[in-house]
């Protein structure tokens, strides 16, 4: 038996396997530079540890300018599939709301303490009621209201047994009575206006919180198609007009570069091996295959 047919390919396969395995390992090892007599040894550190910052610049630039560019993201966010998905999400939310029998107050997160929430709401209502009362008084509404009441009373009195009083109802009398009525209205609003408004607002809020989600949805259901259409239009306008500006502010490439630079060399190695381990092992075995082929070719060549 001619052992050359076995030893040649076998030795070639071993050499090819070992050399490719060493080459793959030298991509990551050594992790730190090695020195001999004060001089750095060649090929230390490994290719990836040595070039990690250049790699982070390249990856960050590629992702920021090509893979996640404004044009690419806009095309994805405004695709028919994305529009359909958003529409389906809105429809699902509406269907869930239509069946939700919880009171609105039950939607308040459990982390919010009821006493603190109630105190905050009371404070907001009091501030709002005081402001509304002041604005109402400053608007001079009492004068307009008093004039309207007196004009209406003057027109109605003709159909009552007191119709002869119109003979004495001149402009001066009308002005005097309007001023007195306006003053009485102003005094009542100054004294009780804030309290009345506070009571009214509290009643509205409590009624709203006790109303079920389904009931709220039934009230709003006629407007849902228009709200949905407006929401989709707002989404598209936001993507078209604001996406590029948002990407400039975020600068995904810079974030990615900073993240890669902050990683430990071992973490970078683990990430790359997690993605390309099978491919790198295939390179090693390819070296063995090529070594075996070269050994076989060498055995076939005449001496």
HELIX and SHEET records of a PDB file:
HELIX    1   1 UNK A    4  UNK A   25  1                                  22    
HELIX    2   2 UNK A   47  UNK A   62  1                                  16    
HELIX    3   3 UNK A   63  UNK A   67  3                                   5    
HELIX    4   4 UNK A   70  UNK A   77  1                                   8    
HELIX    5   5 UNK A   80  UNK A   99  1                                  20    
HELIX    6   6 UNK A  104  UNK A  107  5                                   4    
HELIX    7   7 UNK A  114  UNK A  138  1                                  25    
HELIX    8   8 UNK A  141  UNK A  156  1                                  16    
HELIX    9   9 UNK A  157  UNK A  159  5                                   3    
HELIX   10  10 UNK A  163  UNK A  168  5                                   6    
HELIX   11  11 UNK A  171  UNK A  210  1                                  40    
HELIX   12  12 UNK A  213  UNK A  220  1                                   8    
HELIX   13  13 UNK A  221  UNK A  223  5                                   3    
HELIX   14  14 UNK A  224  UNK A  250  1                                  27    
HELIX   15  15 UNK A  252  UNK A  262  1                                  11    
HELIX   16  16 UNK A  265  UNK A  300  1                                  36    
SHEET    1   A 2 UNK A  35  UNK A  36  0                                        
SHEET    2   A 2 UNK A  39  UNK A  40 -1                                        
END                                                                             
